[in-house]
Protein backbone atom coordinates (compact mmCIF):
# COMPACT_ATOMS: atom_id res chain seq x y z
CA UNK A 1 0.00 0.00 0.00
CA UNK A 2 1.41 3.43 -0.92
CA UNK A 3 1.26 6.30 1.54
CA UNK A 4 -1.23 8.10 -0.67
CA UNK A 5 -3.74 5.24 -0.60
CA UNK A 6 -6.58 5.72 1.86
CA UNK A 7 -7.01 1.97 2.24
CA UNK A 8 -10.28 0.20 2.98
CA UNK A 9 -12.70 1.79 5.44
CA UNK A 10 -12.60 -0.53 8.43
CA UNK A 11 -14.82 1.82 10.51
CA UNK A 12 -12.49 1.49 13.46
CA UNK A 13 -13.02 -2.28 13.57
CA UNK A 14 -10.18 -4.37 15.05
CA UNK A 15 -9.99 -6.06 11.68
CA UNK A 16 -8.24 -6.54 8.41
CA UNK A 17 -10.17 -6.30 5.14
CA UNK A 18 -10.72 -10.07 5.07
CA UNK A 19 -12.16 -10.26 8.58
CA UNK A 20 -14.19 -7.04 8.56
CA UNK A 21 -17.44 -8.79 7.46
CA UNK A 22 -17.22 -10.99 10.57
CA UNK A 23 -17.03 -7.99 12.88
CA UNK A 24 -19.73 -6.05 11.01
CA UNK A 25 -22.08 -9.01 11.51
CA UNK A 26 -21.02 -9.23 15.16
CA UNK A 27 -22.38 -5.71 15.64
CA UNK A 28 -25.78 -7.21 14.80
CA UNK A 29 -25.18 -10.25 17.02
CA UNK A 30 -24.87 -12.48 13.99
CA UNK A 31 -22.13 -15.14 14.02
CA UNK A 32 -20.98 -15.55 10.43
CA UNK A 33 -18.48 -17.91 8.83
CA UNK A 34 -17.39 -18.48 5.26
CA UNK A 35 -18.97 -21.22 3.15
CA UNK A 36 -17.54 -22.51 -0.10
CA UNK A 37 -20.10 -22.36 -2.89
CA UNK A 38 -18.27 -25.16 -4.72
CA UNK A 39 -17.69 -27.86 -2.08
CA UNK A 40 -19.91 -26.58 0.70
CA UNK A 41 -17.19 -26.55 3.38
CA UNK A 42 -17.44 -23.94 6.11
CA UNK A 43 -14.33 -22.23 7.40
CA UNK A 44 -13.20 -19.82 10.10
CA UNK A 45 -11.18 -17.59 10.35
CA UNK A 46 -11.84 -16.12 6.91
CA UNK A 47 -9.46 -16.45 3.97
CA UNK A 48 -9.75 -15.50 0.32
CA UNK A 49 -9.87 -19.18 -0.73
CA UNK A 50 -11.40 -22.46 0.43
CA UNK A 51 -9.05 -24.52 2.61
CA UNK A 52 -10.87 -27.70 1.58
CA UNK A 53 -10.94 -27.39 -2.22
CA UNK A 54 -8.95 -24.22 -3.06
CA UNK A 55 -11.96 -22.59 -4.71
CA UNK A 56 -12.09 -18.80 -4.62
CA UNK A 57 -15.91 -18.79 -4.54
CA UNK A 58 -16.76 -18.14 -0.91
CA UNK A 59 -19.83 -16.61 0.67
CA UNK A 60 -20.60 -15.49 4.19
CA UNK A 61 -23.35 -17.40 5.95
CA UNK A 62 -24.85 -17.11 9.41
CA UNK A 63 -23.89 -20.01 11.66
CA UNK A 64 -26.50 -21.73 13.82
CA UNK A 65 -24.61 -20.59 16.92
CA UNK A 66 -24.67 -24.13 18.25
CA UNK A 67 -21.35 -25.71 19.11
CA UNK A 68 -19.60 -28.38 21.18
CA UNK A 69 -16.83 -27.62 23.66
CA UNK A 70 -13.59 -29.12 22.29
CA UNK A 71 -11.27 -27.98 25.09
CA UNK A 72 -10.98 -25.33 27.76
CA UNK A 73 -8.77 -23.85 30.45
CA UNK A 74 -9.44 -21.69 33.48
CA UNK A 75 -7.00 -18.79 33.28
CA UNK A 76 -5.83 -17.78 36.77
CA UNK A 77 -3.30 -15.09 35.83
CA UNK A 78 -3.95 -11.58 34.54
CA UNK A 79 -3.62 -11.36 30.76
CA UNK A 80 -5.74 -8.49 29.44
CA UNK A 81 -7.32 -5.56 31.25
CA UNK A 82 -10.87 -6.46 30.22
CA UNK A 83 -10.90 -9.85 31.92
CA UNK A 84 -10.38 -10.44 35.64
CA UNK A 85 -9.09 -13.91 36.44
CA UNK A 86 -10.26 -16.54 36.92
CA UNK A 87 -12.11 -16.84 33.63
CA UNK A 88 -12.55 -19.64 31.12
CA UNK A 89 -11.09 -19.77 27.61
CA UNK A 90 -12.33 -22.56 25.40
CA UNK A 91 -12.21 -23.91 21.90
CA UNK A 92 -15.62 -24.78 20.47
CA UNK A 93 -16.49 -26.75 17.34
CA UNK A 94 -19.39 -25.08 15.56
CA UNK A 95 -22.11 -27.44 14.27
CA UNK A 96 -21.05 -26.26 10.81
CA UNK A 97 -17.52 -27.61 11.40
CA UNK A 98 -15.05 -24.80 12.05
CA UNK A 99 -13.45 -24.32 15.45
CA UNK A 100 -12.96 -21.04 17.20
CA UNK A 101 -11.36 -19.84 20.39
CA UNK A 102 -13.81 -18.15 22.75
CA UNK A 103 -14.79 -17.65 26.36
CA UNK A 104 -17.11 -20.10 28.10
CA UNK A 105 -19.55 -18.23 30.29
CA UNK A 106 -22.28 -18.83 32.84
CA UNK A 107 -22.86 -22.22 34.41
CA UNK A 108 -19.55 -23.61 33.29
CA UNK A 109 -19.73 -26.01 30.34
CA UNK A 110 -17.44 -29.04 30.31
CA UNK A 111 -15.56 -30.52 27.37
CA UNK A 112 -18.06 -32.37 25.17
CA UNK A 113 -21.01 -30.20 26.29
CA UNK A 114 -23.35 -28.52 23.81
CA UNK A 115 -23.16 -24.72 23.96
CA UNK A 116 -24.76 -21.80 22.19
CA UNK A 117 -23.45 -18.40 21.20
CA UNK A 118 -24.15 -15.32 23.28
CA UNK A 119 -22.61 -11.87 22.98
CA UNK A 120 -20.36 -9.85 25.26
CA UNK A 121 -20.66 -6.12 24.71
CA UNK A 122 -17.39 -4.17 24.65
CA UNK A 123 -16.85 -0.44 24.84
CA UNK A 124 -15.74 0.98 21.47
CA UNK A 125 -15.43 -2.47 19.93
CA UNK A 126 -17.90 -4.89 18.29
CA UNK A 127 -19.55 -7.44 20.61
CA UNK A 128 -17.58 -10.62 21.10
CA UNK A 129 -19.17 -14.04 20.51
CA UNK A 130 -18.86 -16.18 23.64
CA UNK A 131 -20.51 -19.49 24.44
CA UNK A 132 -22.56 -20.90 27.27
CA UNK A 133 -25.01 -23.68 27.98
CA UNK A 134 -28.42 -23.28 26.28
CA UNK A 135 -30.93 -21.50 28.54
CA UNK A 136 -33.20 -24.55 28.82
CA UNK A 137 -30.35 -26.51 30.36
CA UNK A 138 -29.38 -23.88 32.87
CA UNK A 139 -30.84 -24.52 36.25
CA UNK A 140 -31.71 -28.06 35.20
CA UNK A 141 -29.21 -29.36 37.68
CA UNK B 1 22.34 -43.78 1.83
CA UNK B 2 24.90 -42.31 -0.56
CA UNK B 3 24.71 -38.79 0.85
CA UNK B 4 27.88 -37.79 2.63
CA UNK B 5 27.43 -38.07 6.36
CA UNK B 6 27.22 -35.02 8.61
CA UNK B 7 28.55 -34.74 12.13
CA UNK B 8 28.16 -32.54 15.15
CA UNK B 9 31.80 -31.86 15.96
CA UNK B 10 31.42 -29.34 18.79
CA UNK B 11 28.87 -28.11 21.30
CA UNK B 12 28.86 -25.62 24.16
CA UNK B 13 26.55 -23.89 26.60
CA UNK B 14 26.59 -20.14 27.06
CA UNK B 15 26.76 -18.84 30.63
CA UNK B 16 23.47 -19.94 32.22
CA UNK B 17 20.99 -18.82 34.83
CA UNK B 18 21.12 -15.12 35.60
CA UNK B 19 23.76 -13.54 33.39
CA UNK B 20 24.71 -9.96 34.23
CA UNK B 21 28.23 -9.81 32.79
CA UNK B 22 27.36 -10.43 29.15
CA UNK B 23 25.18 -9.30 26.28
CA UNK B 24 23.28 -11.89 24.26
CA UNK B 25 25.79 -11.48 21.45
CA UNK B 26 28.81 -11.95 23.71
CA UNK B 27 27.18 -15.00 25.30
CA UNK B 28 26.64 -16.54 21.87
CA UNK B 29 30.20 -15.65 20.91
CA UNK B 30 31.83 -17.43 23.87
CA UNK B 31 29.68 -20.51 23.32
CA UNK B 32 30.48 -20.50 19.59
CA UNK B 33 34.20 -20.11 20.35
CA UNK B 34 34.09 -23.10 22.69
CA UNK B 35 32.06 -25.28 20.31
CA UNK B 36 34.44 -24.46 17.45
CA UNK B 37 37.42 -25.28 19.68
CA UNK B 38 35.90 -28.70 20.34
CA UNK B 39 35.64 -29.13 16.58
CA UNK B 40 39.28 -28.09 16.15
CA UNK B 41 38.20 -24.95 14.35
CA UNK B 42 37.96 -21.16 14.67
CA UNK B 43 35.48 -18.57 13.43
CA UNK B 44 37.50 -18.42 10.19
CA UNK B 45 36.39 -21.96 9.33
CA UNK B 46 32.66 -21.19 9.47
CA UNK B 47 30.94 -20.89 6.09
CA UNK B 48 27.32 -21.28 7.21
CA UNK B 49 25.53 -19.54 10.07
CA UNK B 50 22.24 -20.39 11.75
CA UNK B 51 20.50 -18.46 14.53
CA UNK B 52 17.11 -17.32 15.76
CA UNK B 53 15.97 -14.43 17.99
CA UNK B 54 19.35 -12.65 17.84
CA UNK B 55 17.98 -9.47 16.27
CA UNK B 56 15.57 -8.65 13.51
CA UNK B 57 17.97 -9.87 10.84
CA UNK B 58 19.21 -12.89 12.82
CA UNK B 59 22.35 -14.20 11.18
CA UNK B 60 23.22 -10.79 9.76
CA UNK B 61 23.73 -9.23 13.17
CA UNK B 62 25.30 -12.32 14.72
CA UNK B 63 27.55 -12.84 11.69
CA UNK B 64 28.88 -9.29 11.93
CA UNK B 65 29.55 -9.70 15.65
CA UNK B 66 31.42 -12.97 15.11
CA UNK B 67 33.28 -11.64 12.07
CA UNK B 68 31.68 -14.24 9.81
CA UNK B 69 30.47 -13.57 6.29
CA UNK B 70 28.74 -16.89 5.59
CA UNK B 71 27.74 -18.01 2.14
CA UNK B 72 24.85 -19.96 3.63
CA UNK B 73 22.63 -18.44 6.32
CA UNK B 74 19.32 -19.26 7.97
CA UNK B 75 17.32 -17.43 10.65
CA UNK B 76 14.16 -19.52 10.29
CA UNK B 77 11.78 -18.82 13.17
CA UNK B 78 10.44 -22.16 14.36
CA UNK B 79 10.59 -21.11 18.00
CA UNK B 80 12.20 -23.65 20.28
CA UNK B 81 12.22 -26.18 17.44
CA UNK B 82 14.39 -23.93 15.26
CA UNK B 83 17.67 -25.48 16.38
CA UNK B 84 16.95 -29.11 15.53
CA UNK B 85 15.54 -27.76 12.26
CA UNK B 86 18.83 -25.89 11.73
CA UNK B 87 20.62 -29.24 11.95
CA UNK B 88 18.16 -30.51 9.33
CA UNK B 89 18.88 -27.51 7.10
CA UNK B 90 22.64 -27.67 7.69
CA UNK B 91 22.73 -31.37 6.83
CA UNK B 92 20.76 -30.69 3.64
CA UNK B 93 23.15 -27.88 2.71
CA UNK B 94 26.17 -30.09 3.43
CA UNK B 95 24.61 -32.88 1.32
CA UNK B 96 24.11 -30.40 -1.50
CA UNK B 97 27.69 -29.19 -1.23
CA UNK B 98 26.64 -25.66 -0.29
CA UNK B 99 28.63 -25.49 2.95
CA UNK B 100 31.06 -27.48 5.08
CA UNK B 101 31.11 -25.89 8.52
CA UNK B 102 27.75 -24.79 9.91
CA UNK B 103 27.67 -22.85 13.17
CA UNK B 104 24.40 -22.79 15.11
CA UNK B 105 24.36 -20.27 17.97
CA UNK B 106 21.81 -18.63 20.23
CA UNK B 107 21.61 -16.77 23.52
CA UNK B 108 18.88 -15.08 25.53
CA UNK B 109 18.77 -12.98 28.67
CA UNK B 110 15.01 -13.25 29.08
CA UNK B 111 15.35 -13.62 32.85
CA UNK B 112 17.56 -10.63 33.65
CA UNK B 113 15.73 -8.52 31.07
CA UNK B 114 12.31 -9.66 32.39
CA UNK B 115 11.22 -9.72 28.78
CA UNK B 116 8.89 -12.73 28.89
CA UNK B 117 5.34 -11.67 28.03
CA UNK B 118 1.98 -13.43 28.06
CA UNK B 119 0.65 -11.40 25.18
CA UNK B 120 2.68 -11.52 22.03
CA UNK B 121 0.32 -9.59 19.75
CA UNK B 122 0.92 -5.85 19.59
CA UNK B 123 -0.90 -5.30 16.29
CA UNK B 124 -4.61 -5.11 17.19
CA UNK B 125 -5.59 -6.17 13.66
CA UNK B 126 -3.52 -9.37 13.70
CA UNK B 127 -5.46 -12.61 13.63
CA UNK B 128 -4.16 -13.46 17.09
CA UNK B 129 -5.34 -10.17 18.54
CA UNK B 130 -8.75 -10.47 16.90
CA UNK B 131 -9.56 -14.09 17.63
CA UNK B 132 -7.45 -15.17 20.61
CA UNK B 133 -6.24 -12.26 22.70
CA UNK B 134 -9.75 -10.78 22.82
CA UNK B 135 -10.60 -13.79 24.94
CA UNK B 136 -7.60 -13.39 27.24
CA UNK B 137 -5.76 -16.48 26.01
CA UNK B 138 -2.22 -16.26 27.42
CA UNK B 139 0.39 -17.53 24.99
CA UNK B 140 1.79 -20.07 25.15
CA UNK B 141 0.43 -21.15 28.56
CA UNK B 142 -3.23 -21.23 27.60
CA UNK B 143 -2.57 -23.10 24.39
CA UNK B 144 -0.67 -25.90 26.12
CA UNK B 145 -3.25 -25.98 28.92
CA UNK B 146 -6.08 -26.62 26.46
CA UNK B 147 -3.99 -29.32 24.79
CA UNK B 148 -3.50 -30.99 28.17
CA UNK B 149 -7.19 -30.66 29.01
CA UNK B 150 -8.21 -32.30 25.74
CA UNK B 151 -5.74 -35.14 26.25
CA UNK B 152 -7.16 -35.72 29.72
CA UNK B 153 -10.73 -35.70 28.37
CA UNK B 154 -9.95 -38.00 25.48
CA UNK B 155 -7.60 -40.47 27.17
CA UNK B 156 -8.07 -40.12 30.91
CA UNK B 157 -4.60 -38.69 31.46
CA UNK B 158 -4.17 -37.31 34.98
CA UNK B 159 -2.35 -34.38 36.58
CA UNK B 160 -0.37 -36.93 38.60
CA UNK B 161 0.89 -38.52 35.37
CA UNK B 162 1.95 -35.15 33.98
CA UNK B 163 3.67 -34.46 37.30
CA UNK B 164 5.80 -37.60 36.85
CA UNK B 165 7.55 -35.77 34.00
CA UNK B 166 8.44 -32.77 36.17
CA UNK B 167 9.63 -35.09 38.93
CA UNK B 168 11.87 -36.98 36.48
CA UNK B 169 13.33 -33.73 35.13
CA UNK B 170 14.12 -32.55 38.67
CA UNK B 171 15.76 -35.86 39.58
CA UNK B 172 18.09 -35.47 36.59
CA UNK B 173 18.73 -31.82 37.49
CA UNK B 174 19.90 -32.92 40.94
CA UNK B 175 22.75 -34.70 39.10
CA UNK B 176 23.63 -31.65 36.96
CA UNK B 177 25.69 -28.97 38.73
CA UNK B 178 24.63 -26.40 36.12
CA UNK B 179 20.90 -26.93 36.68
CA UNK B 180 18.89 -23.98 37.99
CA UNK B 181 16.48 -25.99 40.22
CA UNK B 182 18.04 -29.00 41.95
CA UNK B 183 15.99 -29.67 45.09
CA UNK B 184 14.00 -32.91 44.80
CA UNK B 185 10.24 -32.67 44.22
CA UNK B 186 7.41 -35.18 44.41
CA UNK B 187 4.26 -35.74 42.38
CA UNK B 188 2.43 -34.22 45.34
CA UNK B 189 4.57 -31.09 45.14
CA UNK B 190 3.68 -30.63 41.47
CA UNK B 191 -0.07 -31.18 41.76
CA UNK B 192 -0.04 -29.11 44.96
CA UNK B 193 1.67 -26.16 43.29
CA UNK B 194 -0.43 -23.21 42.17
CA UNK B 195 -2.80 -23.77 39.25
CA UNK B 196 -1.95 -21.23 36.54
CA UNK B 197 -4.06 -22.36 33.58
CA UNK B 198 -6.01 -25.50 34.43
CA UNK B 199 -4.89 -28.26 34.34
CA UNK B 200 -1.31 -26.91 34.35
CA UNK B 201 0.32 -26.07 37.68
CA UNK B 202 3.31 -23.85 38.32
CA UNK B 203 5.60 -26.91 38.35
CA UNK B 204 4.22 -28.17 35.02
CA UNK B 205 5.77 -25.06 33.44
CA UNK B 206 9.38 -24.50 32.40
CA UNK B 207 11.85 -22.08 33.92
CA UNK B 208 12.53 -18.57 32.68
CA UNK B 209 16.32 -18.25 32.66
CA UNK B 210 19.17 -16.75 30.67
CA UNK B 211 21.12 -19.16 28.53
CA UNK B 212 21.87 -20.51 25.11
CA UNK B 213 24.48 -22.51 23.31
CA UNK B 214 26.30 -23.35 20.12
CA UNK B 215 26.84 -26.37 17.90
CA UNK B 216 29.02 -27.07 14.88
CA UNK B 217 27.70 -29.30 12.09
CA UNK B 218 30.24 -30.40 9.54
CA UNK B 219 31.45 -33.10 7.14
CA UNK B 220 33.27 -36.30 8.06
CA UNK B 221 36.49 -34.91 6.58
CA UNK B 222 36.36 -31.68 8.57
CA UNK B 223 35.25 -33.49 11.73
CA UNK B 224 38.37 -35.64 11.64
CA UNK B 225 40.46 -32.88 13.24
CA UNK B 226 38.01 -32.35 16.08
CA UNK B 227 39.52 -32.04 19.55
CA UNK B 228 36.67 -34.18 20.89
CA UNK B 229 34.82 -37.07 19.30
CA UNK B 230 32.25 -35.96 16.74
CA UNK B 231 28.83 -37.63 16.73
CA UNK B 232 27.05 -38.55 13.54
CA UNK B 233 23.74 -37.06 12.47
CA UNK B 234 21.71 -40.15 11.59
CA UNK B 235 18.34 -38.59 10.90
CA UNK B 236 16.54 -35.26 10.76
CA UNK B 237 12.95 -34.12 10.33
CA UNK B 238 10.70 -31.13 10.91
CA UNK B 239 7.09 -30.06 10.55
CA UNK B 240 4.54 -27.51 11.71
CA UNK B 241 0.78 -27.53 12.22
CA UNK B 242 -0.78 -24.22 13.27
CA UNK B 243 -0.36 -20.85 15.00
CA UNK B 244 -3.91 -20.17 16.23
CA UNK B 245 -4.82 -22.95 18.63
CA UNK B 246 -8.29 -23.38 17.11
CA UNK B 247 -6.58 -24.20 13.80
CA UNK B 248 -4.62 -27.15 15.23
CA UNK B 249 -6.24 -30.11 13.48
CA UNK B 250 -6.12 -32.37 16.56
CA UNK B 251 -5.03 -31.04 19.95
CA UNK B 252 -3.61 -34.42 20.87
CA UNK B 253 -1.35 -34.84 17.81
CA UNK B 254 1.66 -32.56 17.30
CA UNK B 255 3.99 -31.81 14.40
CA UNK B 256 6.31 -34.32 16.07
CA UNK B 257 4.35 -37.14 14.47
CA UNK B 258 5.79 -36.02 11.12
CA UNK B 259 9.23 -34.80 12.23
CA UNK B 260 9.78 -38.00 14.21
CA UNK B 261 8.64 -40.26 11.39
CA UNK B 262 11.02 -38.53 8.98
CA UNK B 263 14.01 -38.46 11.36
CA UNK B 264 13.60 -42.04 12.58
CA UNK B 265 12.98 -43.20 9.01
CA UNK B 266 16.11 -41.51 7.70
CA UNK B 267 18.14 -42.98 10.58
CA UNK B 268 16.57 -46.39 10.08
CA UNK B 269 15.86 -46.75 13.79
CA UNK B 270 12.92 -47.61 16.00
CA UNK B 271 12.04 -45.92 19.31
CA UNK B 272 13.33 -49.01 21.12
CA UNK B 273 16.81 -48.29 19.67
CA UNK B 274 17.01 -44.93 21.48
CA UNK B 275 19.29 -44.89 24.52
CA UNK B 276 18.77 -41.25 25.55
CA UNK B 277 15.84 -38.98 24.71
CA UNK B 278 16.04 -35.21 25.00
CA UNK B 279 12.46 -34.04 24.45
CA UNK B 280 11.55 -30.36 24.58
CA UNK B 281 9.88 -29.72 27.93
CA UNK B 282 8.35 -26.27 27.80
CA UNK B 283 5.52 -27.90 29.73
CA UNK B 284 5.01 -31.42 31.05
CA UNK B 285 2.34 -32.02 28.39
CA UNK B 286 4.91 -31.21 25.67
CA UNK B 287 6.92 -34.26 26.71
CA UNK B 288 3.91 -36.52 27.04
CA UNK B 289 2.75 -35.79 23.49
CA UNK B 290 6.29 -36.16 22.13
CA UNK B 291 6.52 -39.66 23.63
CA UNK B 292 3.33 -40.62 21.80
CA UNK B 293 4.08 -38.85 18.52
CA UNK B 294 7.63 -40.23 18.32
CA UNK B 295 6.21 -43.72 18.85
CA UNK B 296 7.62 -44.55 22.28
CA UNK B 297 4.07 -45.49 23.22
CA UNK B 298 0.68 -45.55 21.51
CA UNK B 299 -1.46 -42.43 21.18
CA UNK B 300 -3.28 -41.85 24.44
CA UNK B 301 -0.96 -44.04 26.50
CA UNK B 302 1.61 -41.37 27.41
CA UNK B 303 0.19 -40.94 30.88
CA UNK B 304 0.62 -44.58 31.84
CA UNK B 305 3.98 -44.68 30.04
CA UNK B 306 5.64 -42.04 32.24
CA UNK B 307 4.44 -43.58 35.50
CA UNK B 308 6.88 -45.29 37.83
CA UNK B 309 9.82 -43.07 36.96
CA UNK B 310 10.34 -44.45 33.47
CA UNK B 311 12.02 -41.20 32.32
CA UNK B 312 13.94 -40.63 35.56
CA UNK B 313 17.50 -41.70 36.44
CA UNK B 314 17.50 -45.51 36.48
CA UNK B 315 14.31 -45.65 34.39
CA UNK B 316 13.84 -47.63 31.19
CA UNK B 317 13.91 -44.52 28.95
CA UNK B 318 16.38 -41.91 30.26
CA UNK B 319 14.92 -38.57 29.16
CA UNK B 320 15.42 -34.91 30.07
CA UNK B 321 18.87 -35.88 31.35
CA UNK B 322 20.11 -32.30 31.78
CA UNK B 323 17.09 -31.58 33.95
CA UNK B 324 15.38 -30.07 30.93
CA UNK B 325 13.64 -26.76 30.53
CA UNK B 326 11.66 -27.63 33.64
CA UNK B 327 14.65 -27.72 36.00
CA UNK B 328 17.99 -27.06 34.23
CA UNK B 329 17.61 -24.03 31.98
CA UNK B 330 15.03 -22.54 29.64
CA UNK B 331 16.27 -19.49 27.74
CA UNK B 332 13.04 -18.90 25.81
CA UNK B 333 14.13 -21.29 23.09
CA UNK B 334 15.60 -24.47 24.57
CA UNK B 335 16.26 -26.53 21.44
CA UNK B 336 20.00 -25.90 21.16
CA UNK B 337 20.63 -27.11 24.71
CA UNK B 338 18.87 -30.39 23.83
CA UNK B 339 21.52 -30.95 21.17
CA UNK B 340 24.33 -30.04 23.57
CA UNK B 341 23.12 -32.58 26.13
CA UNK B 342 22.54 -35.31 23.52
CA UNK B 343 26.10 -34.92 22.19
CA UNK B 344 27.60 -34.98 25.68
CA UNK B 345 25.66 -38.13 26.56
CA UNK B 346 26.91 -39.86 23.41
CA UNK B 347 30.49 -38.81 24.18
CA UNK B 348 30.23 -40.07 27.74
CA UNK B 349 30.86 -36.58 29.16
CA UNK B 350 27.73 -36.20 31.27
CA UNK B 351 29.28 -36.87 34.67
CA UNK B 352 26.91 -38.03 37.40
CA UNK B 353 24.01 -38.05 34.97
CA UNK B 354 25.74 -40.13 32.28
CA UNK B 355 23.56 -42.82 30.75
CA UNK B 356 25.89 -45.84 30.55
CA UNK B 357 26.75 -46.92 27.03
CA UNK B 358 24.56 -44.36 25.26
CA UNK B 359 24.90 -45.05 21.53
CA UNK B 360 21.83 -43.36 20.04
CA UNK B 361 20.33 -40.10 21.29
CA UNK B 362 17.33 -38.13 20.06
CA UNK B 363 16.86 -34.38 20.45
CA UNK B 364 13.27 -33.34 19.80
CA UNK B 365 12.48 -29.62 19.61
CA UNK B 366 8.99 -28.16 19.94
CA UNK B 367 8.23 -24.52 19.33
CA UNK B 368 5.69 -21.76 19.18
CA UNK B 369 2.26 -22.62 20.48
CA UNK B 370 2.84 -26.39 20.12
CA UNK B 371 3.15 -25.28 16.51
CA UNK B 372 6.42 -26.73 15.31
CA UNK B 373 8.55 -29.79 15.88
CA UNK B 374 11.93 -30.96 14.68
CA UNK B 375 13.75 -34.16 15.48
CA UNK B 376 17.44 -35.04 15.27
CA UNK B 377 18.75 -38.58 15.72
CA UNK B 378 22.42 -38.71 16.71
CA UNK B 379 24.69 -41.71 17.04
CA UNK B 380 28.23 -42.82 17.67
CA UNK B 381 30.04 -44.20 14.63
Interface residues (C-beta under 8 A of the other chain):
Chain A: X10 X14 X15 X16 X19 X23 X45 X70 X71 X72 X73 X74 X75 X76 X77 X79 X80 X82 X83 X87 X89 X90 X91 X99 X100 X101 X102 X103 X111 X112 X128 X130
Chain B: X118 X119 X124 X125 X127 X129 X130 X131 X132 X133 X134 X135 X136 X137 X138 X141 X142 X145 X146 X147 X149 X150 X153 X194 X195 X196 X197 X198 X199 X200 X244 X245 X246 X247 X251
